Amino acid sequence: MWIRLERDELDLILTSIPEGSLAEKLRKPVDPDTEAFAAAVQTSDDLEVDPDTIISRGDDDGAFVMSWTWVSSEQAGLRPSNDDEEELHEDLGI
């Protein structure tokens, strides 16, 4: 699970848990090249990258960049919600 925390939220957690592996992870500085890697991703209407995303450097010269990919309810094999269904009907002229 990934949760975006603001600086004041991190500070509050670190006040409660000043030591240990969780505190170490929360104190880990952001990779200085994060912005450059995030900006290099070719985004679209279906692929987005947050400017403060997480990157994971590989063993070779590069990094994996955490991104958001849009998946419709239909692609996931789910029934569309009422809003999606109404929009589908509008698109089909029904």
Secondary structure, DSSP 8 states (H G I E B T S, - for coil): ------HHHHHHHHHH--SSHHHHHHH----TTHHHHHHHS---SSEE--TT--EEE-SSS-EEE--EE---TTTTT----HHHHHHHHHHHT-
